[in-house]
Amino acid sequence: VLILAKQDAPDADLTLAAEFAKAVTDAGSQVWLAQPLYGKIFNALEAMGTHAHLWRSKADVWNTYDSITPVERTQRPDVVATLGGDGLLLYANALFQDTSPPPIVAIAAGSMGFLAPFDADRNDFHSRIEPLLRSETNPILPPNPWPVSLRMRLRCILREEEEGISQDYTRDSNFTQFSLDDQERQSGIIDTTNQLVVAVHECLNEVVIDRGTSRFLSAVQCCCNGQVLTTIQADGCIVSTPTGSTAYSMSAGGPMLHPSSPCMLLTPICPHSLSFRPIVFPDSAQLIFRVDPRARGDAWITLDGRTKLRMKRGSTLEVIASPLPLPTLLRYGNTADWFDALQKSLLFNTRPLQKPYIGE
């Protein structure tokens, strides 16, 4: 079991991590800790008679701004426990980019914990998680049924021109509408033949394409399953998973999607059009975005709010549903946990009930 905690975890969270590590060891499982948690609670674990192993990686994602390159691990954990908030869960997702992630037990010890159904204040360690570990390590006891959510991830593939982008292009006189060239419109696809893959990332929440620090609107062409859709002229757009639909996309006016919905959501950010509304695509959709070669500036892509990459004019971003979902353990079930989080964290539909009408 790999235990992760926030880099700046307070003493209460460190004590919690030490107690959880002891419970895991007592249940017969091996404990791995990553830095800096390993150094902070090692002495406390030794005093408890508990031994933990250092989980080593060649790249320290906490201190690396560009975490696109998959982290090389010496060993693969069977279960990951996160003691923090939603950001820590996104960090755990970033650790498993080139492989199927192990099940994750998310324990709320952060600011919001929308994706963390287990709460340390409710003593979930001993009442729920510890019995699960004991049943898995004891051949006499049958394993307890445990609800798991297979959270969809987005595979984002950034490509650039092999020989660079020519700056000798012409703009439309009024810059009101872009269009693909005649050959691309007839074929119905955006050509990526002469482009090289420069980055691949599995996003749990969303990928954002925006104008960055440019003072101009972004001009991003969008294609779905070989069908040209539109040119997005806006501050940007968001492609989110059902998990990410209650994050940035919701703030931009997108709908909330049930975590089990097999779909992806395209939400514009401040579009310069009254008719551009969020669109829900099936999980079989292949979305391709390209910065128009005639655009006034480049675009930027942000992956799960952690990594930011420049998207040059002519570059393309392909977004598809990843075949490697992220399994997370649930407290009660997908629907129950989701609505519990909506009510607890977002105060969903909270208002006083209307008083009964007293007629004549």
Stockholm file with secondary structure:
# STOCKHOLM 1.0

chainA/1-360         VLILAKQDAPDADLTLAAEFAKAVTDAGSQVWLAQPLYGKIFNALEAMGTHAHLWRSKADVWNTYDSITPVERTQRPDVVATLGGDGLLLYANALFQDTSPPPIVAIAAGSMGFLAPFDADRNDFHSRIEPLLRSETNPILPPNPWPVSLRMRLRCILREEEEGISQDYTRDSNFTQFSLDDQERQSGIIDTTNQLVVAVHECLNEVVIDRGTSRFLSAVQCCCNGQVLTTIQADGCIVSTPTGSTAYSMSAGGPMLHPSSPCMLLTPICPHSLSFRPIVFPDSAQLIFRVDPRARGDAWITLDGRTKLRMKRGSTLEVIASPLPLPTLLRYGNTADWFDALQKSLLFNTRPLQKPYIGE
#=GR chainA/1-360 SS CEEEECTTCCHHHHHHHHHHHHHHHHTTCCCEECTTHHHHHHHHHHHTTCCCEECCBSSCGGGCSCCCSCCCBSSCCSCEEEEECHHHHHHHHHHCSSSCCCCEEEEECSSCCTTCCEEGGGTHIIIIIHHHHHHHHCSSSCCCCCCEEEECCEEEEEEEETTCCCCCCCCCSSCSCCCCCHHHHHHTSCCCTTEEEEEEEEESSEEEEECTTCSSCEEEEEEETTEEEEEEEEEEEEEECTGGGGTHHHHTTCCCCCTTCCEEEEEEEEESSTTCCCEEEETTCCEEEEECTTCSSCEEEEETTTEEEEECTTCEEEEEECSSCEEEECSSCHHHHHHHHHHHHSCTTCCCCCCCCCCC
#=GC SS_cons         CEEEECTTCCHHHHHHHHHHHHHHHHTTCCCEECTTHHHHHHHHHHHTTCCCEECCBSSCGGGCSCCCSCCCBSSCCSCEEEEECHHHHHHHHHHCSSSCCCCEEEEECSSCCTTCCEEGGGTHIIIIIHHHHHHHHCSSSCCCCCCEEEECCEEEEEEEETTCCCCCCCCCSSCSCCCCCHHHHHHTSCCCTTEEEEEEEEESSEEEEECTTCSSCEEEEEEETTEEEEEEEEEEEEEECTGGGGTHHHHTTCCCCCTTCCEEEEEEEEESSTTCCCEEEETTCCEEEEECTTCSSCEEEEETTTEEEEECTTCEEEEEECSSCEEEECSSCHHHHHHHHHHHHSCTTCCCCCCCCCCC
//
